[in-house]
Amino acid sequence: MTADSKPFLRIVRGDPGPEEVAALVAVLTARAGAAAAARDGAAPPPPSRWADRSRLVRTTLASVPRPRGPGAWRASGLPR
């Protein structure tokens, strides 16, 4: 068996379904990508606005422009 024909992943025990194998491959791919980025010295991407904890700090209503007009109720739930 050469290195090209050798399987990358082999299930040794159990009978996983296709969804379980796909989840495992997704996790391993993400970990390999993170390890490659760490080796290259790339900075991690900035956190999303939803994950930013500073948006939990209360502000006064005068300092934050409030959404107005059609769709304002939808915009009120979005991060600023």
C-alpha positions in Angstrom: 0.0 0.0 0.0 1.5 3.3 -1.0 1.0 6.6 0.8 -1.4 7.8 -1.9 -3.7 4.8 -1.6 -3.6 4.6 2.2 -6.9 5.9 3.7 -6.8 9.1 5.7 -9.4 7.9 8.1 -10.3 4.4 9.2 -13.1 3.3 11.5 -11.8 0.6 13.8 -14.8 -0.1 16.0 -18.5 0.5 15.8 -20.8 1.2 12.9 -21.1 5.0 12.5 -23.7 6.5 10.2 -22.8 8.8 7.3 -23.8 11.9 9.4 -21.4 10.8 12.2 -18.5 10.3 9.8 -19.2 13.7 8.1 -19.2 15.4 11.5 -15.9 13.8 12.4 -14.3 14.8 9.1 -15.6 18.4 9.6 -14.0 18.6 13.0 -10.7 17.2 11.8 -10.7 19.5 8.9 -11.3 22.6 11.1 -8.6 21.5 13.5 -6.1 21.0 10.7 -6.9 24.4 9.3 -6.4 26.0 12.7 -3.1 24.2 13.2 -1.9 25.3 9.8 -2.9 28.9 10.5 -1.1 28.8 13.8 2.0 27.5 12.1 1.9 30.2 9.5 1.6 32.9 12.2 -1.7 34.1 10.9 -3.8 36.1 13.3 -7.2 34.6 14.3 -10.2 36.3 12.7 -11.9 38.9 14.9 -14.9 37.7 16.8 -18.3 38.3 15.2 -20.5 41.1 16.4 -22.8 38.6 18.0 -20.0 37.1 20.1 -18.7 40.5 21.1 -19.4 40.9 24.9 -19.0 44.7 24.8 -22.5 44.9 23.3 -23.9 43.7 26.6 -22.8 46.9 28.3 -25.8 49.2 28.8 -25.8 52.6 27.1 -28.1 55.6 27.3 -30.8 55.9 24.8 -29.5 59.3 23.7 -26.1 57.8 22.7 -27.5 55.1 20.5 -29.4 56.0 17.3 -32.7 54.1 17.4 -34.0 52.5 14.3 -37.0 54.2 12.8 -39.3 53.5 9.9 -40.3 50.3 8.2 -38.5 47.3 9.6 -37.4 49.1 12.7 -38.6 46.2 14.9 -36.3 43.9 13.0 -33.3 46.2 13.2 -33.8 46.6 16.9 -32.6 43.1 17.5 -29.4 43.4 15.4 -26.0 44.3 17.0 -24.9 47.8 16.7 
